[in-house]
Amino acid sequence: MAKAHFIYDTSNKNADLYYATKFMAGDPFIFFQFKGKKYMVMNDLEVDRAKKEAKVDHVLSLTHFRKIAEKRSSYPSKYDLMHEIFQDLGVKHLIMPQESSFLLVDEMRQRGYLVEAGPAPFFQERYQKTKEERKYIEQSQKVVFSTIRMVRDVLQKSRIKGNRLVYKGKALSSEAVRSMIDVYLMEKGFIAQETIVSCGKDSVDPHSVGHGLLKPHSSIIVDIFPKSGKTQYYGDATRTFCRGKAPDGLKRMYATVKKGQEMGLGMVKAGISGKKIHDAITTFFTNQGFPTREQKGRMVGFFHGTGHSIGLEVHEEPARINKSDYRLRAGNVFSVEPGLYYPAIGGVRIEDLVYITKGGCEILSGYPKKLEII
Amino acid sequence: MAKAHFIYDTSNKNADLYYATKFMAGDPFIFFQFKGKKYMVMNDLEVDRAKKEAKVDHVLSLTHFRKIAEKRSSYPSKYDLMHEIFQDLGVKHLIMPQESSFLLVDEMRQRGYLVEAGPAPFFQERYQKTKEERKYIEQSQKVVFSTIRMVRDVLQKSRIKGNRLVYKGKALSSEAVRSMIDVYLMEKGFIAQETIVSCGKDSVDPHSVGHGLLKPHSSIIVDIFPKSGKTQYYGDATRTFCRGKAPDGLKRMYATVKKGQEMGLGMVKAGISGKKIHDAITTFFTNQGFPTREQKGRMVGFFHGTGHSIGLEVHEEPARINKSDYRLRAGNVFSVEPGLYYPAIGGVRIEDLVYITKGGCEILSGYPKKLEII
């Protein structure tokens, strides 16, 4: 039976749909792939732009199918239109993304279609980047590192005054640095959200974006993952800084995370299991005196994954370097970002992106790893 | 049978989920409302933050349910965990958003649940704004207008040089002005995407964001709809400018759109049908010599809706002021944004936001409507 891969969504939210069409739209449209050809069905507002911009074989007019459907019933629903389109081509079997609306799927099943869930992501080839995609990610990553350099300069120029960092006459806060980062990136055409600038207590919670004044002699985690407005590809990097001399405990922890990250960078290559890498780093940390465990009802140590696949989404699930058994493949782009978090010391995380090759990896751009800014 | 309203999604993408919880998260979590109480079930990374920030009655630990589920099977899936949670409370009937993953729904149905689609949006009360929501939207709208003022200043300061506008020694383009807008907004903590600065041919296509050099004596549509990073609520406004003297046809069209918009602002009130307003404006335009029709295979005239509901999403579907029969209610916030588009003249659109009251509307903030910048 003739199967079609079918997506109905907005391409500005659905990375698979953008991947398949290279067409950015805020309103939902019909896309399907059938007998090796890609189709889009567009309303009158978008049909011209789609013909110009979309990387598909056929752009069909929704109005055309509406006119046909209106011969059958006076108010055809969007499901009736989809039925009209698929009937026309003889499609009876639909493979749809797992996250497709169940109302849509129920409606298609009621019209006699066999609907099957595709894998996640829908286009598994997204995990293995083309040359062009690798280039786009590296371009984004270069902008991330230039942003981190800017942040380092700001911290460098700030003066230590008691328990505060004073920059241009004002006490520097997580919020202020986050705003500098997001504005800097916007000027370069990048959209950053949930940028992390966390210090002290906040830095111990890897999910906190950070709030309040930054302190000297304390770890400051800067984790930036913006999307290029032009290519739509993400960059993602983390550096941990300390303005002024760092306490010995923090210095030792930083050196340990740095070695752990180098261990990860040294292990990644096509064919290896992510679990092996993650376990090796966790064990190394434990052996260095930084165990992962529950302490007073919260986790301490290294309690997030080592890395995630990245591209058109910042986290391309479910490919991870963590306790799961994802096996790395050539062409994958992964973050390698171990961290350690203890309330008494602070948080440290160091993150780079790697392009996986047969024998190892290529690190996509780079920036020094140095804790203290003195 | 005990029904629960159930969402499993990320709150940074699902406005209903954010609306229900006021908790922003990039990873999916379980939310449900049962017997008048709101529940969230969070993993270890997020459970502390959720307890602090989320506006719900109970924050439960996912690990707690995982431990129970692991007594039944060694690798419980996320669906097994959901089953564990609902079993515990005696839930058998789930009302879920229409856009919920069909894989999730299939899995729940296989476990014996009756799954029913909720309305869209899932929380219909989103259409009727609270005082706080009204305030948030107005705050965002004020920032939008201050941005439009900035753009007007830039156009004012630019010099006309042949067919170009020269600003600070460089020919001004759609891209440059868009970047100024997006950076200006980011400095104020707002995220803008798909900002429209379209001129000439581009301005005739309401969906084009605009490309290339801006021209004098030609319509320039500036449509800005950013989201506040703080409140998450959108603003949305459009003004059309012309740097230098405008051709008579454009002037006449601008005056007509302005009158049409005033007509719309005068008609909106609780109880009226959106179709009535939309039809009145369309007819007015036709009577003024600006008919809506197909011309050489493309639409000209007024071929988009008059307005859309706005709040946590820029378009809160399906509430629209257009050919559909949505009946306005007190507390709705709608855009009123008629436009006219003819290849020979250009495009004109004027947009404000209104808060619907029993007897009419309150316009949320404002900015003059004047075409020419001379």
Interface residues (C-beta under 8 A of the other chain):
Chain A: N12 K13 A25 G26 D44 L45 E46 D48 R49 M96 Q98 E99 S100 S101 F102 L103 L104 V105 D106 V115 A117 S179 D182 V183 M186 E187 G189 I191 Q193 E194 D205 P206 H207 S208 G229 R298 M299 F303 H304 H315
Chain B: N12 K13 A25 G26 D44 L45 E46 D48 R49 M96 Q98 E99 S100 S101 F102 L103 L104 V105 D106 V115 A117 S179 D182 V183 M186 E187 G189 I191 Q193 E194 D205 P206 H207 S208 G229 R298 M299 F303 H304 H315
